[in-house]
Amino acid sequence: MLNLSVRPLTEADIPLVCNVARTIWQTTYAALISQAQIDYMLADRYAPNLIRAQWADADHAWRIAWCGDEMAGFAHAQIQSPACKIEKLYILSHYQRQGLGKSLIDEVKAFARGKATTRLWLQVNRHNTGAMAAYQHYGFVMREARVFDIGNGFVMDDYVMEMPL
């Protein structure tokens, strides 16, 4: 039986989040987007100073999933009243389908409800069929397809999914 747990981010976790993100992104996105875009997005979204600032902001929530003493994944959400956006939700492939995704989503739901939001939403790459299926399993529905310009000549070709709280 795996010793799985979820807890809030600590400042000491920030370098681990950056390392786990790089591992997950190389595994998940190498077949979906260019290496240049992966590198750009990792540098943009996982800069330790950015994570530290989000961690200190009451409108952001970071939750870390652990299996024993190994970080298995994480979630980051941001209040965008009247909704809460799940900005990041990633689990190492060998820990997927163990209930950590549901646990992380439940933690984000609790955070969002505490901020009086009415729905959760997220973006998922249109070709990331495994993630889309998981989100649908947890109650998210597709709302629209959108292309987001993220700078440096890159775009995110995503579905927007949401669920009521």
C-alpha positions as CSV (number, residue, x, y, z in Angstrom):
1,M,0.0,0.0,0.0
2,L,1.4,3.4,-1.0
3,N,1.7,6.1,1.7
4,L,0.0,9.0,-0.3
5,S,-0.6,12.4,1.2
6,V,-1.4,16.0,0.1
7,R,-0.3,19.1,1.9
8,P,0.3,22.8,1.3
9,L,3.5,23.9,-0.3
10,T,6.4,25.0,2.0
11,E,9.2,27.3,0.9
12,A,11.6,24.3,1.0
13,D,9.4,22.5,-1.6
14,I,9.9,25.1,-4.3
15,P,13.1,23.6,-5.8
16,L,11.4,20.2,-5.8
17,V,8.4,21.6,-7.6
18,C,10.7,23.0,-10.3
19,N,12.5,19.6,-10.7
20,V,9.3,17.6,-10.8
21,A,7.7,20.0,-13.3
22,R,10.7,19.5,-15.6
23,T,10.4,15.7,-15.4
24,I,6.6,15.8,-16.0
25,W,6.7,18.3,-18.8
26,Q,9.5,16.3,-20.7
27,T,7.3,13.2,-20.4
28,T,4.0,14.7,-21.1
29,Y,4.6,17.5,-23.7
30,A,7.6,16.3,-25.8
31,A,5.2,14.8,-28.3
32,L,2.7,17.7,-28.2
33,I,4.8,20.9,-28.3
34,S,8.4,21.8,-29.3
35,Q,11.3,21.5,-26.9
36,A,11.8,25.3,-27.3
37,Q,8.2,25.9,-26.1
38,I,8.7,23.5,-23.2
39,D,11.8,25.3,-22.1
40,Y,10.1,28.7,-22.5
41,M,7.0,27.7,-20.5
42,L,9.1,26.1,-17.7
43,A,11.2,29.2,-17.4
44,D,8.1,31.4,-17.4
45,R,5.9,29.4,-15.0
46,Y,8.4,27.7,-12.7
47,A,10.8,30.4,-11.7
48,P,11.4,30.0,-8.0
49,N,10.8,33.7,-7.3
50,L,7.4,33.5,-9.1
51,I,6.4,30.4,-7.1
52,R,7.5,32.1,-3.9
53,A,5.4,35.2,-4.7
54,Q,2.4,33.0,-5.5
55,W,2.9,31.0,-2.3
56,A,2.8,34.2,-0.3
57,D,-0.4,35.5,-2.0
58,A,-3.7,34.6,-0.3
59,D,-5.4,34.3,-3.8
60,H,-3.1,31.5,-4.8
61,A,-3.0,28.0,-3.4
62,W,-0.2,25.4,-4.0
63,R,-0.7,21.8,-2.9
64,I,1.9,19.1,-3.0
65,A,1.2,15.4,-3.4
66,W,3.6,13.0,-1.8
67,C,4.2,9.3,-1.9
68,G,6.3,8.6,1.2
69,D,9.2,11.0,1.0
70,E,9.0,11.6,-2.8
71,M,7.1,14.5,-4.3
72,A,4.6,12.8,-6.7
73,G,2.9,15.9,-8.1
74,F,1.4,19.3,-7.3
75,A,-1.5,21.7,-8.0
76,H,-1.6,25.4,-8.2
77,A,-4.8,27.4,-8.3
78,Q,-5.6,31.1,-8.4
79,I,-8.8,33.0,-7.5
80,Q,-10.2,34.9,-10.4
81,S,-13.5,35.8,-8.8
82,P,-16.2,34.6,-9.2
83,A,-14.2,31.5,-10.3
84,C,-11.0,29.7,-9.4
85,K,-8.6,28.6,-12.1
86,I,-6.5,25.5,-11.7
87,E,-3.3,26.8,-13.2
88,K,-1.3,23.6,-12.8
89,L,-2.1,20.0,-11.9
90,Y,0.6,17.5,-12.6
91,I,1.4,14.0,-11.2
92,L,4.4,11.9,-12.1
93,S,3.3,9.2,-14.5
94,H,4.1,6.3,-12.1
95,Y,1.8,7.8,-9.5
96,Q,-1.1,8.5,-11.8
97,R,-4.4,6.5,-11.3
98,Q,-3.6,6.2,-7.5
99,G,-6.1,8.9,-6.3
100,L,-3.7,11.8,-6.1
101,G,-5.4,13.8,-8.9
102,K,-8.7,13.6,-7.0
103,S,-7.0,14.5,-3.7
104,L,-5.4,17.6,-5.3
105,I,-8.7,18.6,-6.9
106,D,-10.5,18.2,-3.6
107,E,-7.9,20.4,-2.0
108,V,-8.4,23.1,-4.7
109,K,-12.1,22.8,-4.3
110,A,-11.9,23.5,-0.5
111,F,-9.6,26.5,-1.2
112,A,-12.0,27.8,-3.8
113,R,-15.1,27.3,-1.7
114,G,-13.3,29.2,1.2
115,K,-12.9,32.1,-1.2
116,A,-16.7,32.0,-2.2
117,T,-16.1,31.1,-5.8
118,T,-18.8,29.4,-7.8
119,R,-16.8,27.3,-10.3
120,L,-13.4,25.8,-11.1
121,W,-11.9,26.1,-14.6
122,L,-8.7,25.0,-16.3
123,Q,-7.0,24.8,-19.7
124,V,-5.8,21.5,-21.2
125,N,-3.8,20.9,-24.3
126,R,-6.2,19.7,-27.0
127,H,-4.0,16.7,-27.7
128,N,-3.5,15.7,-24.1
129,T,-6.3,13.1,-24.2
130,G,-5.3,11.4,-21.0
131,A,-5.6,14.6,-19.0
132,M,-8.9,15.5,-20.7
133,A,-10.3,12.1,-19.8
134,A,-9.2,12.4,-16.2
135,Y,-10.7,15.9,-15.9
136,Q,-14.0,14.6,-17.3
137,H,-13.9,11.8,-14.8
138,Y,-13.7,14.3,-12.0
139,G,-16.7,16.3,-13.3
140,F,-15.2,18.9,-15.6
141,V,-16.9,19.6,-18.9
142,M,-15.5,21.2,-22.1
143,R,-16.7,24.7,-22.6
144,E,-14.6,25.9,-25.6
145,A,-11.5,25.5,-27.7
146,R,-9.1,28.5,-27.6
147,V,-5.7,29.4,-28.7
148,F,-3.7,31.5,-26.2
149,D,-0.8,33.6,-27.3
150,I,1.8,33.1,-24.5
151,G,4.6,35.2,-26.1
152,N,7.9,34.6,-27.8
153,G,6.0,33.2,-30.9
154,F,4.4,30.4,-28.9
155,V,0.7,29.6,-28.4
156,M,-1.2,27.2,-26.3
157,D,-3.9,25.3,-28.3
158,D,-6.2,24.3,-25.5
159,Y,-9.7,23.3,-24.4
160,V,-11.2,25.3,-21.5
161,M,-12.9,23.0,-19.1
162,E,-15.0,23.8,-16.0
163,M,-17.1,22.5,-13.2
164,P,-19.5,24.1,-10.8
165,L,-18.7,24.2,-7.1
